[in-house]
Structure formats: structure tokens, C-alpha cells
């Protein structure tokens, strides 16, 4: 789940030298830039033999599947470990580069992951 935090960032030009002292009458606006996608470079430029696994978390199961399969196609990852937000502690779907997938589910008596 922590990987989603790295999807956006403040550019060096946006960073303030000092703490922001207060919120203006009109509120506070924060513009984040998307982090450049470098995932595909791992296999194409760094190590073609790497087994590359990426992670997806979505709130919509249809988006989860399409984005996971797209990561395999676009970035050349071998596998995507995917969670739907609502069932993230009990269920994971693993998409493999041959587009087969398996849903793994933790039962009520099993230890849940926090």
C-alpha cells in the first residue's frame, strides 16, 4: 500500500525553504506532479533477466484487472500483485505475464496482514 504514495511528488521548484506559516483565507492548494514512470527501464536498460514484480491497489475491481494487465504489457513486468482496497487485508490477486491469475484469500481463522 505504501507504493501509492510515490505516484506523485513536489518538484524542486515547488519546495519551500521554510515552513508554511498559515492557511490563507481562500484555503491551501497543493499541486503535485506525477512521478516519471521508470518501471519499464528496469528490464529494457538495467537487467533484462530480472523477474520484475509490481503492485497495484484500486477501489474498482475492473480497474484493478485492466491496470494490472496493462502494467504487464506497458512496462514488461512479469507479475503484478494486486489488491482491491476493500479486501486488501484478506485477498490478493496475482496477475502473471501469460495473463493467468489466481486469487488468494485469507480465511477468517487465518492471521490477517496489517
Contact map, one row per residue, 1 for C-alpha under 8 A:
111100000000000000000000000000000000000000000000000000001000000000000000000000000000000000000000000000000000000000
111111000000000000000000000000000000000000000000000000000000000000000000000000000000000000000000000000000000000000
111111100000000000000000000000000000000000000000000000100000000000000000000000000000000000000000000000000000000000
111111100000000000000000000000000000000000000000000000001000000000000000000000000000000000000000000000000000000000
011111110000000000000000000000000000000000000000000000000000000000000000000000000000000000000000000000000000000000
011111111000000000000000000000000010000000000000000000000000000000000000000000000000000000000000000000000000000000
001111111000000000000000000000000110000000000000000000000000000000000000000000000000000000000000000000000000000000
000011111100000000000000000000011110000000000000000000000000000000000000000000000000000000000000000000000000000000
000001111110000000000000000000011110000000000000000000000000000000000000000000000000000000000000000000000000000000
000000011111111000000000000000111000000000000000000000000000000000000000000000000000000000000000000000000000000000
000000001111111000000000000000011000000000000000000000000000000000000000000000000000000000000000000000000000000000
000000000111111000000000000000000000000000000000000000000000000000000000000000000000000000000000000000000000000000
000000000111111000000000000000000000000000000000000000000000000000000000000000000000000000000000000000000000000000
000000000111111100000000000000000000000000000000000000000000000000000000000000000000000000000000000000000000000000
000000000111111110000000000000000000000000000000000000000000000000000000000000000000000000000000000000000000000000
000000000000011111110000000000000000000000000000000000000000000000000000000000000000000000000000000000000000000000
000000000000001111100000000000000000000000000000000000000000000000000000000000000000000000000000000000000000000000
000000000000000111110000000000000000000000000000000000000000000000000000000000000000000000000000000000000000000000
000000000000000111111000000000000000000000000000000000000000000000000000000000000000000000000000000000000000000000
000000000000000101111100000000000000000000000000000000000000000000000000000000000000000000000000000000000000000000
000000000000000000111110000000000000000000000000000000000000000000000000000000000000000000000000000000000000000000
000000000000000000011111000000000000000000000000000000000000000000000000000000000000000000000000000000000000000000
000000000000000000001111111100000000000000000000000000000000000000000000000000000000000000000000000000000000000000
000000000000000000000111111100000000000000000000000000000000000000000000000000000000000000000000000000000000000000
000000000000000000000011111000000000000000000000000000000000000000000000000000000000000000000000000000000000000000
000000000000000000000011111100000000000000000000000000000000000000000000000000000000000000000000000000000000000000
000000000000000000000011111110000000000000000000000000000000000000000000000000000000000000000000000000000000000000
000000000000000000000011011111000000000000000000000000000000000000000000000000000000000000000000000000000000000000
000000000000000000000000001111100000000000000000000000000000000000000000000000000000000000000000000000000000000000
000000000000000000000000000111110000000000000000000000000000000000000000000000000000000000000000000000000000000000
000000000100000000000000000011111000000000000000000000000000000000000000000000000000000000000000000000000000000000
000000011110000000000000000001111100000000000000000000000000000000000000000000000000000000000000000000000000000000
000000011110000000000000000000111110000000000000000000000000000000000000000000000000000000000000000000000000000000
000000111000000000000000000000011111000000000000000000000000000000000000000000000000000000000000000000000000000000
000001111000000000000000000000001111100000000000000000000000000000000000000000000000000000000000000000000000000000
000000000000000000000000000000000111110000000000000000000000000000000000000000000000000000000000000000000000000000
000000000000000000000000000000000011111100000000000000000000000000000000000000000000000000000000000000000000000000
000000000000000000000000000000000001111111000000000000000000000000000000000000000000000000000000000000000000000000
000000000000000000000000000000000000111111000000000000000000000000000000001000000000000000000000000000000000000000
000000000000000000000000000000000000111111110000000000000000000000000000011110000000000000000000000000000000000000
000000000000000000000000000000000000011111111100000000000000000000000000001000000000000000000000000000000000000000
000000000000000000000000000000000000011111111111010000000000000000000000000000000000000000000000000000000000000000
000000000000000000000000000000000000000111111111110100000000000000000000000100000000000000000000000000000000000000
000000000000000000000000000000000000000111111111000000000000000000000000000000000000000000000000000000000000000000
000000000000000000000000000000000000000011111111000000000000000000000000000000000000000000000000000000000000000000
000000000000000000000000000000000000000011111111000000000000000000000000000000000000000000000000000000000000000000
000000000000000000000000000000000000000001111111110000000000000000000000000000000000000000000000000000000000000000
000000000000000000000000000000000000000001111111110000000000000000000000000000000000000000000000000000000000000000
000000000000000000000000000000000000000000100011111000000000000000000000000000000000000000000000000000000000000000
000000000000000000000000000000000000000001100011111100000000000000000000000000000000000000000000000000000000000000
000000000000000000000000000000000000000000000000111110000000000000000000000011000000000000000000000000000000000000
000000000000000000000000000000000000000000100000011111000000000000000000000111100000000000000000000000000000000000
000000000000000000000000000000000000000000000000001111100000000000000000000011111000000000000000000000000000000000
000000000000000000000000000000000000000000000000000111110000000000000010000010111000000000000000000000000000000000
001000000000000000000000000000000000000000000000000011111000000000000000000000011100000000000000000000000000000000
000000000000000000000000000000000000000000000000000001111100000100110000000000011110000000000000000000000000000000
100100000000000000000000000000000000000000000000000000111110000100000000000000000111100000000000000000000000000000
000000000000000000000000000000000000000000000000000000011111101100000000000000000011100000000000000000000000000000
000000000000000000000000000000000000000000000000000000001111101100000000000000000001110000000000000000000000000000
000000000000000000000000000000000000000000000000000000000111111100000000000000000001000000000000000000000000000000
000000000000000000000000000000000000000000000000000000000111111110000000000000000001000000000000000000000000000000
000000000000000000000000000000000000000000000000000000000001111111000000000000000000000000000000000000000000000000
000000000000000000000000000000000000000000000000000000000111111111100000000000000000000000000000000000000000000000
000000000000000000000000000000000000000000000000000000011111111111110000000000000111000000000000000000000000000000
000000000000000000000000000000000000000000000000000000000000111111111000000000000000000000000000000000000000000000
000000000000000000000000000000000000000000000000000000000000011111111100000000000000000000000000000000000000000000
000000000000000000000000000000000000000000000000000000010000001111111110000000000000000000000000000000000000000000
000000000000000000000000000000000000000000000000000000010000000111111111000000010100000000000010000000000000000000
000000000000000000000000000000000000000000000000000000000000000011111111100000010000000000000010101000000000000000
000000000000000000000000000000000000000000000000000000000000000001111111111000000000000000000000000000000000000000
000000000000000000000000000000000000000000000000000001000000000000111111111110010000000000000000000000000000000000
000000000000000000000000000000000000000000000000000000000000000000011111111111110000000000000001100000000000000000
000000000000000000000000000000000000000000000000000000000000000000001111111110000000000000000000000000000000000000
000000000000000000000000000000000000000100000000000000000000000000000111111100000000000000000000000000000000000000
000000000000000000000000000000000000001110000000000000000000000000000111111110000000000000000000000000000000000000
000000000000000000000000000000000000000100100000000100000000000000000011111111000000000000000000000000000000000000
000000000000000000000000000000000000000100000000001111000000000000000011101111110000000000000000100000000000000000
000000000000000000000000000000000000000000000000001110000000000000000001000111110000000000000001100000000000000000
000000000000000000000000000000000000000000000000000111000000000000000001000011111000000000000111100000000000000000
000000000000000000000000000000000000000000000000000011110000000000011011000011111100000000000111000000000000000000
000000000000000000000000000000000000000000000000000011110000000000000000000000111110000000011110000000000000000000
000000000000000000000000000000000000000000000000000000111000000100010000000000011111000000011110000000000000000000
000000000000000000000000000000000000000000000000000000011100000100000000000000001111101100111000000000000000000000
000000000000000000000000000000000000000000000000000000001111100100000000000000000111111100110000000000000000000000
000000000000000000000000000000000000000000000000000000001110000000000000000000000011111100000000000000000000000000
000000000000000000000000000000000000000000000000000000000010000000000000000000000001111100000000000000000000000000
000000000000000000000000000000000000000000000000000000000000000000000000000000000011111111100000000000000000000000
000000000000000000000000000000000000000000000000000000000000000000000000000000000011111111110000000000000000000000
000000000000000000000000000000000000000000000000000000000000000000000000000000000000001111100000000000000000000111
000000000000000000000000000000000000000000000000000000000000000000000000000000000000001111110000000000001110000110
000000000000000000000000000000000000000000000000000000000000000000000000000000000011001111111000000000111100000000
000000000000000000000000000000000000000000000000000000000000000000000000000000001111000101111100000000111000000000
000000000000000000000000000000000000000000000000000000000000000000000000000000001110000000111110000011110000000000
000000000000000000000000000000000000000000000000000000000000000000000000000000111100000000011111000011110000000000
000000000000000000000000000000000000000000000000000000000000000000011000000000111100000000001111101111000000000000
000000000000000000000000000000000000000000000000000000000000000000000001000001110000000000000111111110000000000000
000000000000000000000000000000000000000000000000000000000000000000001001000011100000000000000011111100000000000000
000000000000000000000000000000000000000000000000000000000000000000000000000000000000000000000001111100000000000000
000000000000000000000000000000000000000000000000000000000000000000001000000000000000000000000011111110000000000000
000000000000000000000000000000000000000000000000000000000000000000000000000000000000000000000011111111000000000000
000000000000000000000000000000000000000000000000000000000000000000000000000000000000000000001111001111100000000000
000000000000000000000000000000000000000000000000000000000000000000000000000000000000000000001110000111110000000000
000000000000000000000000000000000000000000000000000000000000000000000000000000000000000000111100000011111000000000
000000000000000000000000000000000000000000000000000000000000000000000000000000000000000000111100000001111100000000
000000000000000000000000000000000000000000000000000000000000000000000000000000000000000001110000000000111110000000
000000000000000000000000000000000000000000000000000000000000000000000000000000000000000001100000000000011111011100
000000000000000000000000000000000000000000000000000000000000000000000000000000000000000001000000000000001111110000
000000000000000000000000000000000000000000000000000000000000000000000000000000000000000000000000000000000111111000
000000000000000000000000000000000000000000000000000000000000000000000000000000000000000000000000000000000011111000
000000000000000000000000000000000000000000000000000000000000000000000000000000000000000000000000000000000111111100
000000000000000000000000000000000000000000000000000000000000000000000000000000000000000000000000000000000101111110
000000000000000000000000000000000000000000000000000000000000000000000000000000000000000011000000000000000100011111
000000000000000000000000000000000000000000000000000000000000000000000000000000000000000011000000000000000000001111
000000000000000000000000000000000000000000000000000000000000000000000000000000000000000010000000000000000000000111
